[in-house]
Amino acid sequence: MSLDGWSVNRADRAASPLPVAWAGPLGAEAELELAEAEPEMEWYAVYTRARHEKTVARELERRGLRVLLPLCRAVHRWRDRRKQVELPLFPSYVFVQGHGSLRLRILSVPGSVYLVSDSQGPLVIPPAQIRSVAILTQAGRADPCPFLRQGARVRVVRGPLEGVEGILESQRNQHLLVVSIQALASSIRAEVGAGDIEAIDVEPIDVEPIDAEPI
């Protein structure tokens, strides 16, 4: 898998401990509490300049805002050496929790461009999507993948990914759980066991990938 010139594969990523979803000084254990914290506040997606995700996330956190920046580990190869780096799972996006009234405060951060919005204003990211992304990232099981519009919805009922909800996709005798952030039309996925999931929808729907540029 190629990410803007970076090479990512499971063998490379298994070589050393994987990073969890990064959120400033909160630490790994706090990640799974992100969606439950501050229930009166909503999650939004900030679009950033290219390769400014970490800078924006750190500055938002410094200003007292709760931030989620899901990362994966990748390997940058040169002819004579390799270097492991941490890359955003959703390039050019940082998730921040706050009130819509904080828009100017958020966009005054150097490197931030806009809040993902529609004609009604900034789009709220459902807490269940934030929590699922945090769980997958913390478990070191997430990879970027094409966005899926439809599919059989399932829930993981046991194991390290328990509680994650997403779309079931079958590929080469593998069961893949796809978690999507609808507002970004972006997805990540992880392999799951057939015995670890239960159906949410009664009838499965044919999966329809969205044609988009590779992440």
C-alpha positions in Angstrom: 0.0 0.0 0.0 1.4 3.4 -0.9 0.6 6.6 0.9 1.9 9.6 -0.9 5.3 8.0 -1.6 5.4 6.1 1.7 5.3 2.3 1.7 3.1 0.6 4.2 2.6 -3.1 4.8 1.8 -5.4 7.7 5.3 -6.9 7.9 6.8 -3.5 8.2 4.3 -2.4 10.8 4.7 -5.5 12.9 8.5 -4.8 13.4 8.0 -2.6 16.4 5.2 -1.4 18.7 2.4 0.5 16.9 1.3 3.9 17.9 -2.2 4.5 19.3 -4.5 7.2 18.2 -2.6 10.4 19.3 -4.4 13.0 21.3 -1.7 15.2 22.9 -0.9 14.2 26.5 -4.1 12.1 27.1 -2.2 8.8 26.7 -3.3 5.5 25.3 -5.8 4.6 28.1 -7.7 7.8 27.6 -8.3 7.2 23.9 -11.2 4.8 24.4 -12.9 7.4 26.6 -12.8 10.1 23.9 -16.3 9.6 22.6 -17.8 9.6 26.1 -16.0 12.7 27.5 -17.7 16.1 27.4 -21.1 14.8 26.1 -22.4 18.3 25.6 -19.7 19.0 23.1 -19.6 17.6 19.5 -16.8 16.2 17.4 -15.8 18.0 14.2 -13.2 17.4 11.4 -10.6 20.1 10.7 -9.1 20.1 7.2 -5.4 21.0 7.4 -2.6 21.9 5.0 -0.7 18.9 3.7 1.6 17.4 6.4 0.4 19.8 9.0 -1.8 17.4 10.9 0.5 16.9 13.9 1.3 20.6 14.2 -2.4 21.6 14.1 -3.3 18.8 16.6 -0.6 19.9 19.1 -1.7 23.6 18.9 -5.4 22.8 19.3 -4.6 20.7 22.4 -2.4 23.5 23.7 -5.4 25.8 23.4 -7.4 23.4 25.7 -9.3 21.5 23.1 -9.7 17.7 23.0 -8.1 16.3 19.8 -8.0 13.0 18.1 -5.4 12.3 15.4 -5.4 8.6 14.4 -2.0 7.4 13.2 -0.5 4.4 11.6 3.1 3.4 11.3 4.8 3.3 7.9 8.2 2.8 6.4 9.9 5.3 4.2 12.5 3.6 2.0 15.6 5.0 0.5 18.2 3.1 -1.5 20.5 2.7 1.5 18.2 2.8 4.5 14.6 2.6 5.9 12.9 4.9 8.4 9.7 4.2 10.4 7.4 7.2 10.6 3.9 7.8 11.9 1.3 8.9 9.3 -2.3 10.1 9.7 -4.9 7.5 8.8 -7.0 10.4 7.4 -4.5 12.6 5.6 -5.1 16.4 6.1 -7.8 15.8 8.8 -7.7 16.3 12.6 -10.7 15.6 14.8 -11.5 18.1 17.5 -14.2 18.2 20.2 -15.9 21.5 21.0 -18.8 23.8 20.3 -19.6 25.1 16.8 -19.0 28.6 18.3 -15.3 27.7 18.5 -14.9 27.8 14.8 -12.8 31.0 14.7 -10.7 29.8 17.6 -10.0 26.5 15.7 -9.4 28.1 12.3 -7.0 30.6 13.8 -4.5 27.8 14.4 -1.7 28.0 11.8 -2.0 25.2 9.3 -5.8 24.7 9.7 -7.9 25.5 6.5 -11.6 24.9 7.3 -14.1 22.8 9.3 -15.8 20.1 7.2 -19.2 21.6 6.6 -22.4 21.6 4.5 -24.9 24.3 3.8 -26.1 24.2 7.4 -22.7 24.6 9.0 -19.9 22.4 10.4 -20.8 18.7 10.2 -20.9 16.8 13.5 -19.0 13.5 13.5 -21.0 10.9 15.4 -19.3 9.7 18.7 -19.7 6.1 17.6 -17.5 6.7 14.6 -14.9 8.5 16.7 -14.9 5.7 19.2 -14.6 3.0 16.5 -11.7 4.8 14.9 -9.9 5.1 18.2 -10.4 1.4 19.1 -9.1 0.2 15.7 -6.1 2.6 15.9 -5.2 1.7 19.4 -5.3 -2.0 18.5 -2.9 -1.4 15.7 -5.3 -3.0 13.2 -6.3 -0.1 11.0 -5.4 0.5 7.3 -6.8 3.1 4.9 -9.2 1.7 2.3 -11.7 3.0 -0.3 -14.8 4.6 1.1 -17.9 2.2 1.1 -21.3 3.7 0.7 -23.3 0.6 1.5 -22.9 -2.9 3.0 -24.0 -5.3 5.7 -23.6 -3.5 9.0 -22.0 -5.6 11.8 -20.8 -5.1 15.4 -17.8 -6.7 17.0 -19.0 -8.5 20.2 -15.7 -9.9 21.6 -12.0 -9.5 21.4 -9.8 -6.3 21.4 -12.2 -4.6 18.9 -15.3 -5.2 20.9 -17.9 -2.5 20.4 -16.6 -1.4 17.0 -19.4 -1.0 14.4 -18.9 -0.9 10.7 -19.5 -2.5 7.3 -18.5 -6.1 6.6 -16.5 -6.7 3.5 -15.2 -10.1 2.2 -11.9 -10.3 0.4 -9.7 -13.3 -0.4 -11.4 -15.4 2.3 -10.9 -12.6 4.8 -13.6 -10.8 6.8 -12.8 -7.1 6.9 -14.6 -4.6 9.1 -14.7 -1.1 7.4 -15.3 1.9 9.6 -16.2 5.1 7.7 -16.3 8.7 8.6 -19.2 9.8 6.5 -18.5 13.5 6.6 -15.0 12.9 5.1 -16.1 10.1 2.7 -13.1 8.2 4.0 -12.7 4.7 5.5 -10.3 2.5 7.4 -10.6 -1.3 7.8 -9.3 -4.2 10.0 -9.5 -7.9 9.7 -12.0 -9.6 12.1 -13.0 -13.2 12.9 -16.3 -14.4 11.6 -17.2 -15.6 15.1 -16.5 -12.2 16.7 -19.2 -10.2 14.9 -23.0 -10.0 14.8 -25.3 -8.5 12.2 -26.9 -5.1 12.8 -28.9 -5.1 9.6 -31.3 -8.0 8.9 -30.5 -8.2 5.2 -27.0 -7.6 3.7 -26.7 -5.0 1.0 -24.2 -5.2 -1.9 -21.1 -3.2 -1.1 -20.6 -0.2 -3.4 -17.1 1.3 -3.3 -16.7 5.0 -4.0 -14.3 5.8 -6.8 -11.7 8.2 -5.4 -8.1 9.0 -5.5 -6.0 6.6 -3.4 -5.4 7.8 0.2 
